Amino acid sequence: MRSSTAPRSATAFLVPPVAARTRRRRSTVPVLLDVAAVAVATAVLAAAVVVALAGSVPWDVSAFVSVLALVVLVAESRPVTSRTGGRGEALPVSWGFLVALVALGPVSLALLVRALPALVRQTRRGAGPRTAVVGAGVSVVGVLVCSTVLDALLGGPHAAGPVLRDPGQWPAVLAAGAAGLLAQWCADLAARPVVDRTPRRLVRTGSASGVLLTLAVVASAPVVVVSAEGGAWLLLLVCVPLGVMLVSAAIARRHERRAMVDDLTGLPNRDALLGATARALRAAGPGSGPGLLVVDLDHFKDVNDTLGHPVGDALLREVAERLVAQAPAHAVVARLGGDEFGLLVADGLEAEGLALAVVEEMSRPLRVGELQVLLPASVGVALAPEHGTSAPSLLKSADVALYQAKEVRGRACTYAGRRDVNSIERLQLLGDLGHAVERGELYVRYQPQVDPRTGLVVGAEALARWQHPELGSVAPDRFIPLAEQSGLIAGVTALVLDQALAAAARWRAEGFTGTVSVNLSARLLTDHDLPVLVAEALHRHGLDASVLVLEVTETGIVSDPERAGVVVRRLRALGCGVAVDDYGTGQCSLTYLTDLEVDELKVDRSFVTGMTGDRARAVIVRSTVHMARDLGLRVVAEGVADAATQRALADLGCDVVQGEHVGDPVSATAVRDLLRRQVRAPGVALAVGE
């Protein structure tokens, strides 16, 4: 596998229609190429006119022929294209002038002004010498056929004088132009697999307006010939419609290019990347294809919210520069939106190596002014044709691979269909999740927490649920990861927090003095605005902070312990309790526990369930309970499935238990009814639903 990690120039963007850009400035390379091409063409053309016209064309039309050649050269250098059928098709707007040049001037001049722009265009596209020569050669087929047909119809080599002054010969000019254009189309179709590497088509697609335009430009050839009687000035007048068309096309191309560029970074945008991917797929040989990478910055939202949008924008520009430097020659680097970028490489063998290089590059801090910010990246990779045969399908596969990569932050992952059988449904869920809160599809259920010695309810854990209108009940372990990956977790958490505190306020009115627990995502644990959100929710429902316990996972603590410590301290300063959820399944050490000053430890169900029949699990639970109590922490055991486990936990000194034996998650109303019965019969344990 080849890996391209060395810095490259911005010629990576020389993929039409996106202009090359480096460090947000337009590259001077294409401009210099244009200037050089025009200078060379002008010099060659001037010499050719002097040599070719001498003795072969009457001097009274030599100026006319010279201007005519320049007009054709300009028109051929900036061809007008139509997007009918989803692919750019060059319209022969200059063909009438080219036919007139064949009729009035030497064929060698017509061949030159036709072949030279074609050669420059192929070179600009990065074509090799063979492809460039073939492309230029194909472009002159129509000129040769036109000249041959004209000679045949006129009974010998034509001369400017007879064609110019004999109206009876003008139909021959029209017929020769039509024959040449037909031959040119056939040559383009035959050579397309070589020049463009696209499938050969028997019928050229085009709109009715395109066909009418083609007929009009062919019919204009005799008109241009006739205008030679008036000299070069009359030709310039005849060229006015062509000039208007070329200017209009140039303006349209400029708007199209601007619409395909991201304003912030100067990179191509999503549409441009999809277009470049489609072209790369068409150009790919059998069994090979391009590779597409989707890069997402981890924790960018947190940095953006903390440091402000101007700093966030500066960071995105710095990331864009790094990706351009990492990309191999002729790759396309694009900004897809937000903090997502895309990289397209023509050779799929380079994709995985490039992904690893990007991950390594983004592991280095970014510098903005005096600030140093670490924004690690996750990368999803999709390879054609095995992961997609169209631009949208390849991008979708890369997105799915990105989701897989973000399960473990800061790494790259290549799409594996066997690991994502439900990828289409996952993408559907991701799209629907954003509207679920507004539609009221998300709701909260509460799992009772009891004292293992008395069986009395002392709290409840709030759990998010989703009732999808088409898919029915969606399990939390399916939509919560999607919410975390898409940035929707903040909205989901705010909804759960609001509903949980509203329920707690109603329970308090019934005389309940217990707590309500709400889970916090690892992504929110580093959000400095979280304590403000919690304080506002408590104030809105008129509750003291001691009623709320916020549960954090070990993964969230380990991923950024310094920032997590700041947020946890601010939450505890409000008076909220903080619990470490699923303890024992992550990488949390005693150092993190003491530094965070948490209040509660929740032993994971994987150790609690079956502990009465498994000595190893029993030892782990006993050690955890003793350690937590020595640290002054309250202990909650999850996954209590039977009375024997509850009694064993009570004997160990566990403070709180929850699980199917204690009660499954139920509505807030069911918990209220349970608390009412408990108040009426104090000291008597009641099962949920009793």
URVENJO-V378532 format. One record per backbone hydrogen bond with DSSP energy under -0.5 kcal/mol. CO is the residue of the C=O (numbers start at 1). NH is the residue of the N-H. Records with the same first field share a line. If there is no record, write none. Layout:
CO = NH  NH
//
This chain:
3 = 5
9 = 12
10 = 13
11 = 14
13 = 15
15 = 18
18 = 15
20 = 27
22 = 25
25 = 22
28 = 32
29 = 33
30 = 34
31 = 35
32 = 36
33 = 37
34 = 38
35 = 39
36 = 40
37 = 41
38 = 42
39 = 43
40 = 44
41 = 45
42 = 46
43 = 47
44 = 48
45 = 49
46 = 50
47 = 51
48 = 52
49 = 53
50 = 54
53 = 56  57
58 = 61  62
59 = 63
61 = 65
62 = 66
63 = 67
64 = 68
65 = 69
66 = 70
67 = 71
68 = 72
69 = 73
70 = 74
71 = 75
72 = 76
73 = 77
74 = 78
76 = 79
80 = 91
82 = 89
83 = 86
84 = 87
89 = 82
91 = 80  93
92 = 95
94 = 98
95 = 99
96 = 100
97 = 101
98 = 102
99 = 103
100 = 104
101 = 105
106 = 109  110
107 = 111
108 = 112
109 = 113
110 = 114
111 = 115
112 = 116
114 = 118
115 = 119
116 = 120
117 = 121
118 = 122
119 = 123
120 = 124
121 = 125
122 = 127
123 = 126
128 = 132
129 = 133
130 = 134
131 = 135
132 = 136
133 = 137
134 = 138
135 = 139
136 = 140
137 = 140
138 = 141
140 = 144
141 = 145
142 = 146
143 = 147
144 = 148
145 = 149
146 = 150
147 = 151
148 = 152
149 = 153
150 = 154
151 = 155  156
152 = 155
159 = 163
160 = 164
161 = 165
162 = 166
165 = 167
166 = 169
167 = 170
169 = 173
170 = 174
171 = 175
172 = 176
173 = 177
174 = 178
175 = 179
176 = 180
177 = 181
178 = 182
179 = 183
180 = 184
181 = 185
182 = 186
183 = 187
184 = 188
185 = 189
186 = 190
187 = 191
188 = 192
191 = 194  195
192 = 196  197  198
207 = 211
208 = 212
209 = 213
210 = 214
211 = 215
212 = 216
213 = 217
214 = 218
215 = 219
216 = 220
218 = 221
219 = 223
220 = 224
221 = 225
222 = 226
223 = 227
225 = 228
226 = 229
227 = 230
228 = 231
230 = 234
231 = 235
232 = 236
233 = 237
234 = 238
235 = 239
237 = 240
238 = 241
239 = 243
240 = 244
241 = 245
242 = 246
243 = 247
244 = 248
245 = 249
246 = 250
247 = 251
248 = 252
249 = 253
250 = 254
251 = 255
252 = 256
253 = 257
254 = 258
255 = 259
256 = 260
257 = 260
258 = 261
260 = 269
262 = 266
267 = 262
268 = 335
269 = 273
270 = 274
271 = 275
272 = 276
273 = 277
274 = 278
275 = 279
276 = 280
277 = 281
278 = 282
279 = 283
280 = 284
281 = 284
285 = 288
289 = 348
290 = 384
291 = 345
292 = 382
293 = 343
294 = 380
295 = 341
296 = 378
297 = 300
299 = 303
300 = 304
301 = 305
302 = 306
303 = 307
304 = 308
308 = 312
309 = 313
310 = 314
311 = 315
312 = 316
313 = 317
314 = 318
315 = 319
316 = 320
317 = 321
318 = 322
319 = 323
320 = 324
321 = 325
322 = 326
323 = 327
325 = 8
328 = 331
331 = 333
332 = 344
333 = 268
334 = 336  342
337 = 340
339 = 297
340 = 336  337
341 = 295
342 = 334
343 = 293
344 = 332
345 = 291
346 = 348
347 = 350
348 = 351  352
350 = 354
351 = 355
352 = 356
353 = 357
354 = 358
355 = 359
356 = 360
357 = 361
358 = 362
360 = 363
361 = 364
366 = 368  373
368 = 371
371 = 368
373 = 366  375
376 = 298
378 = 296
379 = 413
380 = 294
381 = 415
382 = 292
383 = 387
385 = 388
390 = 394
391 = 395
392 = 396
393 = 397
394 = 398
395 = 399
396 = 400
397 = 401
398 = 402
399 = 403
400 = 404
401 = 405
402 = 406
403 = 407
404 = 407
405 = 408
411 = 379
413 = 381
416 = 419
417 = 420
420 = 423
422 = 426
423 = 427
424 = 428
425 = 429
426 = 430
427 = 431
428 = 432
429 = 433
430 = 434
432 = 435  436
433 = 436  437
435 = 439
436 = 440  441  442
437 = 440
441 = 467
443 = 465
445 = 463
446 = 448  666
447 = 461
449 = 458  459
450 = 452  657
451 = 455
456 = 451
458 = 515
459 = 449
460 = 462  517
461 = 447
462 = 519
463 = 445
465 = 443
466 = 468  474
468 = 472
472 = 468
473 = 475
474 = 466
475 = 478  479
476 = 480
478 = 482
479 = 483
480 = 484
481 = 485
482 = 486
483 = 487  488  489
487 = 490
488 = 492
489 = 493
490 = 494
491 = 495
492 = 496
493 = 497
494 = 498
495 = 499
496 = 500
497 = 501
498 = 502
499 = 503
500 = 504
501 = 505
502 = 506
503 = 507
504 = 508
505 = 509
506 = 510
507 = 510  512
508 = 511
515 = 460
516 = 549
517 = 462
518 = 551
521 = 524  525
523 = 526
524 = 527
526 = 528
527 = 530
529 = 533
530 = 534
531 = 535
532 = 536
533 = 537
534 = 538
535 = 539
536 = 540
537 = 541
538 = 543
539 = 542
544 = 547
545 = 548
547 = 516
548 = 577
549 = 518  551
550 = 579
551 = 520
552 = 581
553 = 557
554 = 558
555 = 559
556 = 560
558 = 561
560 = 564
561 = 565
562 = 566
563 = 567
564 = 568
565 = 569
566 = 570
567 = 571
568 = 572
569 = 573
570 = 574
571 = 575  576
572 = 575
577 = 550
578 = 599  600
579 = 552  581
580 = 583  602
581 = 554
582 = 585
583 = 604
589 = 593
590 = 594
591 = 595
592 = 596
593 = 597  598
599 = 634
600 = 580
601 = 603  636
602 = 583
603 = 638
604 = 607  608
605 = 609
608 = 611
610 = 613
611 = 614
614 = 618
615 = 619
616 = 620
617 = 621
618 = 622
619 = 623
620 = 624
621 = 625
622 = 626
623 = 627
624 = 628
625 = 629
626 = 630
627 = 631
628 = 633
629 = 632
634 = 601
635 = 655  656
636 = 603  638
637 = 658
639 = 641
640 = 661  662
642 = 646
643 = 647
644 = 648
645 = 649
646 = 650
647 = 651
648 = 652
649 = 653  654
650 = 653
656 = 637
657 = 450
658 = 640
659 = 663
662 = 688
666 = 446
667 = 671
668 = 672
669 = 673
670 = 674
671 = 675
672 = 676
673 = 677
674 = 678
675 = 679
676 = 680
677 = 681
679 = 682
681 = 684
683 = 685
687 = 690
//
